[in-house]
Amino acid sequence: MKALLWFVLVCSLVFNVTTSLLWSGTTQMAGSIASGLILLGSAFTLWLLREKNPQNS
């Protein structure tokens, strides 16, 4: 599950950066908002799934 969330996070980050290079106007804004929401959702879910008390051995 975490690996998939990391993959989604990285892909949405790359897509968010490339939207400014590929499109302009409303299309760029819609793509940027959508990928930004996906990025925030996956980052928040990863934060919720983190280990609360990691044991250092």
C-alpha positions as a printed Julia matrix, in Angstrom:
57×3 Matrix{Float64}:
  0.0    0.0     0.0
  2.75   2.45    0.92
  4.68   1.68   -2.25
  1.62   2.48   -4.35
  1.07   5.73   -2.47
  4.7    6.74   -3.01
  4.34   5.93   -6.72
  1.16   8.03   -6.97
  2.84  10.89   -5.09
  5.87  10.96   -7.39
  3.77  10.61  -10.56
  1.44  13.41   -9.53
  4.42  15.63   -8.7
  5.98  15.0   -12.11
  2.63  15.57  -13.84
  2.1   18.79  -11.89
  5.47  20.13  -13.01
  4.93  19.16  -16.65
  1.47  20.75  -16.86
  3.08  24.17  -16.97
  5.31  23.05  -19.83
  2.65  21.27  -21.89
 -0.47  23.41  -21.59
 -1.61  26.93  -20.84
 -4.76  28.59  -19.63
 -7.7   26.63  -18.27
 -6.29  23.25  -19.27
 -3.09  23.9   -17.33
 -5.02  25.14  -14.32
 -7.36  22.12  -14.27
 -4.48  19.66  -14.61
 -2.46  21.41  -11.95
 -5.37  21.49   -9.48
 -6.22  17.83  -10.07
 -2.66  16.6    -9.72
 -2.11  18.86   -6.72
 -5.13  17.38   -4.94
 -3.92  13.85   -5.71
 -0.46  14.76   -4.42
 -1.85  16.2    -1.19
 -4.14  13.2    -0.7
 -1.37  10.66   -1.11
  1.02  12.65    1.1
 -1.62  12.95    3.82
 -2.41   9.22    3.63
  1.3    8.37    3.87
  1.51  10.64    6.93
 -1.43   8.82    8.52
  0.17   5.42    7.81
  3.56   6.3     9.29
  4.91   4.44   12.29
  3.91   6.27   15.43
  6.81   5.04   17.6
  9.66   3.73   15.44
 11.93   1.38   17.32
 15.61   2.06   16.66
 17.65  -1.09   17.13
